[in-house]
Amino acid sequence: MKVAGDSGEMVEPQTDEVQILLTSKEDPVSMRSFGAQYISKLVKLSGITIAASRVKEKATYVQLICENSNSSRTVPCRPGLGGAIVPRSCDHVPQPGEEPCPIDPWIVVPERSKYVDQQTLKLQENPEDVPTGELPRNMLLSVDRPLVQTIVPGTRLTVMGIYSIFQAANSSTNHKGAVTVKQPYIRIVGMEETNEASSRGPATSTQEEVENSKKLPQIKMHVKTYAPRLLPLYLVMMMSRRLLLVFFLEEPGRICLIG
């Protein structure tokens, strides 16, 4: 649908980048059941956040320039913790008398690339989901864009994401020669906080409960102020009730008349 531009002509509207978050009513999957059959599939799990990393800048598009022919190319980056796949050769056709471009001639131009904020979280199993005698397991999460800096350690989460793998930075030192060994993580596409009573549903605090919790400190202050003044009156009322009870017990006839 076209809209009126600055000059009055009908032009196509310009839309900014958006992030779509997904939700599901399915039960979360246990971390202990994750395996190769879940790779590149949408999963749902719940747990407690135990760590949050610093915010980093993740490139979504990388601008490359050939150092020989000065030709440029924009390469998209893989989502999540994946990087860009840089071509090995340049597409420039050399002219007569011109040297061809060597292998790997590309230079990254950071100021012309596009970036988004990215953060990693570590999610641990809920205590009620850990089998007896076992240690709790954890999973690495990757969040970006508006989801960055919205979760602090100690928060219970129910997340939806794509079970993915990536090449860890220190995996080459631990597994020499095993280039196919990858580390699993979940690229988040939906996230919501859960209450402590139930780790499968969102928090159900109403606006009235929130307002009452804000008034609680004032109520405590009033109780401390007026309780010493009301205590003598309360004792007098209790003594009066006891006297009336003793009076009626001693003279049952009056109880019948009153009844």
N, C-alpha and C positions, 0 to 999 in steps of 0.2 A: 504494500500500500504506500503510495507516494504522498509526500507532505510538501507544503509550501516552503521554499527556501528563502534566503535573504533577498534575492532579486525578484521574488514573487512567482518564480517558475516551480513547477512540481518536480521534485527530485526524490530519489530513494533515501529513506531515513538511514542515518548512521547509528548503528548499535554498538555499544561497548561490550567488552568481554563479560560474560556471566558465568557463574558457577552453580550447577544444579546439584542439589543434595537429595539423596534417596533415603526412603524409610521403608520398613517392612514389619509386618506383624508375625513373622515366623520366629520360632525359638532360636536363640543363639546356638552356635556350634561350639563344641569344646575345643580348646587349643590342642588337646592331645590327639584329636582325630585328624588334624591337618597333615596332608601328605602330598605326594606328587599328583594325585588325582584332582586336587583343588587348584592347581596352578592356572592362572588367567581366568579364574571363575569368581563370581560374586559371592562373598561369604558375610556372615553376621556373627559377631562374638561380643562378649561382655567381659568386663574386668575392672581392675583398679589401676589408675595411672601412677606409676612409681618414679618416673623421670621425664623431664622435658628438656630438650636441647635449646641452644641459642638459635635465633632466627638467622637463616642464611638466604642468599639470593640464588635462585635457580633459574637458569636460562631456558626460555621456551623456544626462541629462535636465535641462531648464531649467524652472524655475518662474517663471511670468509672472503679474503682477497688473495689472489695469486701473486706471489712475490716476483714472478717472471713476466706475466702478461698484464698484471693489474686488473684482471677480470674478477668480478665479485659474484658471490652466490650466497643465498640464504638457506640455511639448513635447519629444519625443525628438530627439536630435542624430544626424546622419549619422555612420557610423563613419569611422575614419581621420582625414584632415585636413579633413573636411567639417564644417559648422556646422549650427545649427538653422534650420529654416524657420519664421519667426515670422509668424503671420497679420496681415493689415493691419487687420482690424476686430474688434470685440468682439461676442460672441453675446448680450450682455445686451439684453433687451427693455425699453426705457424706459417707465416709468409715466407716466400723464397729468400734465403739468406738469413732467416731468423732461427734462433735456437729453439728447439721444442722445450716445453715445460718439463721439469724433472718430476720424479715421484714425490708425493707429499709436498706440494708447493704452497699449501694454504697457510695463511696467517689469520688468526682470529682478531676481529675488531670489536673490543668490548663495548665501546661507546655507541655502536650501531646495533647491538644485539638487544633483545627484549628479555626482561626478567620478571619474576614473581617471587614473593616471599615464601619460604618453605621452612618447616620445622619437623623434627622427629620426636615421637613420644614412645615410651615403653609401657606396654600394658601387661599387667600380671593377672593371673587367674584369681577369681573370687575365692575367699577362704572356704566357702561352703562347697565349691566345686573340686577342691583338691582331695584326692583319695587319701585314706588313712596311711600314714607312714611315708608319703611322697612329698617331694619338694614342689612348691608352686612354679609353674612355667610362665614365661613371658614372651611377648611378641613385639616386634618393632613396627611402629606405625609411621606413616608419612602423611602430613597435612600441609596444605598450601593455601594461598590467597586469604580469604576472610577467616578461615578456620585457625589461622596462626595466632598464637598468644591468647587463646580463649580457654585453655585447660591448664590447671595447675596440678602438681603431684598430689595424690590423695583423693582425686575425684573418681567416682564410679562412672564408667562409660558403657554405652552400647553403641557399637560402631558397625558400619557397613563399608566394605571395601573389596578391592580386587587383590586376591592372593598372588603376589608376584615374587620374583627373585632378582638379585643384583649381585654384582661382583664386589665384594668387600675390599677395602683398601689394603688390609693386612692379610688377606687370604693367600696371597702368593708366597708369603714367608712361612705361613703355617702349613700350607699344602703345596709344596714345590712339585711342579709337573702336573698337578691336577687342575687344569684350567677350566674344567667343566663344573667344579664345585662352586655353588652359588649359595648366598644367604637369603632366607625368606623374609618377606616383610609384607605389609598390607597397605595398599594405597587407598586412603580414605575417600569415600564418595558420599558419606552420610554419618553424622555423629550426634548423639544426644546424651545429656547427663541423666543419670538414674539415681533414685533415692536409695538409702541404705536398707530399707525394709524389703524392697524387691528390686533385684538387679535386672529385671526384664522389662520394666516399664518406666516412663518418665516420672519426674517428681510431680505430686498431686497437690501441692500447697496452693490454696486459694488466696485471692487478694485480701479477703477478710482475715485469714490466719496470719498473713504477713503484717497487716496493720496492727493486729493484736500483739504480735511479738515485738513490734516497735514500741508499744505502750507499756510493756512489761516492766522496764526499768523505772518508769514513773510510778507505777502501782507499788512496786517495792519501796520506793522512797516515801510514798504516802503512808504505807503501813508502818514504817519505822517512826514516822512523825506522830501519828495519831494513836498507835497501839498503847503507849503508856497512859494516855489520857482516857481511853475507853476501857482499860482493864478494870479500874475500880467499879465503874458502872456495870460491867459484865458480872463481877463478883456479887454485887448487890442483887442483881436480877436472879442469879443462881440461888442465893440464900433465900430470897423471897419465895421461889418455887419450892424449895425444900420445906419451908415453914408451912406453906399452904398444903403440901402433901401430908405432913404430920398432922395438921389440924383436921383434915378430912378423914384420916385414918382413925383418929381418936374418937370422932363423932360421926359414925356411919349414917346416922339418920339424916344428917344434913346433905349427905351425898345423894340420898334418895329424893330429898326435896328439890335439890338443884337439878337432878336428872328429870 
